[in-house]
Amino acid sequence: MVHTLILSTAIIILPSIGHCKLVLCLIENNKVDIDYFGVEIDNPADYMDEEMEAKIKNTTYINIHFEDEEIEYSKYSKEEILKLAKNLLVNLADIKISADDKDIDIYV
């Protein structure tokens, strides 16, 4: 089953390399919010309204997609979700990253 974790932070200009280190640093310094933790979203545009579109322009999103068994999302605390994110990012050998000028997509 594919799961998605979406973290956000104030908009930043992304470096050309070192995205995982950047995300780990943001998590460790409590600079991210958890926007979504659940099953993979088919088409995020289906869930957007004007307020969300305005936020998107001023926010950097870190989308982490990973496969695992079924997860009971509601049982995870904020700390447990961020710990899961850090654990996923440590195993660099199995990570694929794509990024544009402000957002990062990570596939584990």
C-alpha positions as CSV (number, residue, x, y, z in Angstrom):
1,M,0.0,0.0,0.0
2,V,1.3,3.5,-0.9
3,H,1.2,6.1,1.8
4,T,1.8,9.9,1.5
5,L,3.2,12.3,4.1
6,I,3.0,16.0,3.2
7,L,5.1,18.4,5.2
8,S,5.2,22.1,4.7
9,T,7.4,25.0,5.7
10,A,7.6,28.7,4.8
11,I,8.8,29.1,1.2
12,I,12.5,28.5,0.7
13,I,14.7,28.4,-2.3
14,L,15.9,24.9,-2.7
15,P,19.5,24.0,-3.2
16,S,20.4,21.9,-6.3
17,I,21.5,19.0,-4.2
18,G,21.2,17.8,-0.5
19,H,17.4,17.7,-0.3
20,C,17.3,14.9,2.2
21,K,19.7,16.7,4.5
22,L,17.7,19.9,4.2
23,V,14.4,18.1,5.1
24,L,16.1,16.3,8.0
25,C,17.4,19.7,9.3
26,L,13.9,21.2,8.9
27,I,12.3,18.4,10.9
28,E,15.0,18.4,13.6
29,N,14.6,22.1,14.1
30,N,10.8,21.9,14.2
31,K,10.4,24.0,11.1
32,V,7.8,21.8,9.4
33,D,4.1,21.3,9.7
34,I,2.3,18.1,8.9
35,D,-0.3,18.9,6.3
36,Y,-1.4,15.3,5.4
37,F,-0.6,11.8,6.5
38,G,-2.7,9.1,4.8
39,V,-3.2,7.1,1.6
40,E,-1.8,8.3,-1.6
41,I,-3.9,11.2,-3.1
42,D,-5.0,10.4,-6.6
43,N,-5.3,14.0,-7.8
44,P,-4.6,16.8,-5.3
45,A,-6.2,19.4,-7.6
46,D,-9.6,17.8,-6.8
47,Y,-9.3,18.9,-3.2
48,M,-8.1,22.5,-3.7
49,D,-10.0,25.7,-3.1
50,E,-8.9,29.4,-3.5
51,E,-7.5,29.6,0.1
52,M,-5.3,26.5,-0.5
53,E,-4.1,27.9,-3.8
54,A,-3.0,31.1,-2.1
55,K,-1.1,29.1,0.6
56,I,0.6,27.0,-2.0
57,K,2.3,30.0,-3.6
58,N,3.9,30.9,-0.2
59,T,4.8,27.5,1.0
60,T,7.4,24.8,0.3
61,Y,5.9,21.3,0.3
62,I,7.8,18.1,1.0
63,N,5.8,15.2,-0.3
64,I,7.1,11.8,0.9
65,H,5.6,8.7,-0.8
66,F,6.4,5.3,0.6
67,E,5.1,1.7,0.6
68,D,4.3,-0.2,3.7
69,E,1.6,-2.3,5.2
70,E,-1.7,-0.8,6.2
71,I,-1.2,2.1,8.7
72,E,-3.7,3.3,11.3
73,Y,-2.9,7.0,10.7
74,S,-5.0,8.4,13.5
75,K,-2.9,6.5,16.1
76,Y,0.2,8.4,15.2
77,S,1.2,11.5,17.2
78,K,3.0,14.4,15.6
79,E,6.2,13.2,17.1
80,E,5.7,9.7,15.7
81,I,5.0,11.0,12.3
82,L,8.1,13.1,12.2
83,K,10.2,10.2,13.5
84,L,8.8,8.1,10.7
85,A,9.7,10.8,8.2
86,K,13.3,10.9,9.5
87,N,13.6,7.1,9.4
88,L,12.5,7.1,5.8
89,L,15.0,9.7,4.8
90,V,18.0,8.0,6.4
91,N,18.0,5.1,4.0
92,L,19.4,7.2,1.0
93,A,20.1,4.2,-1.2
94,D,16.4,3.6,-1.9
95,I,15.2,7.2,-2.3
96,K,14.3,8.9,-5.5
97,I,13.9,12.7,-5.4
98,S,12.5,15.2,-7.7
99,A,12.3,18.9,-7.0
100,D,11.3,22.1,-8.6
101,D,12.2,25.6,-7.4
102,K,10.2,25.3,-4.2
103,D,8.8,21.8,-3.6
104,I,10.3,18.4,-3.1
105,D,8.9,14.9,-3.9
106,I,10.6,12.0,-2.3
107,Y,9.8,8.4,-3.2
108,V,11.0,5.7,-0.9
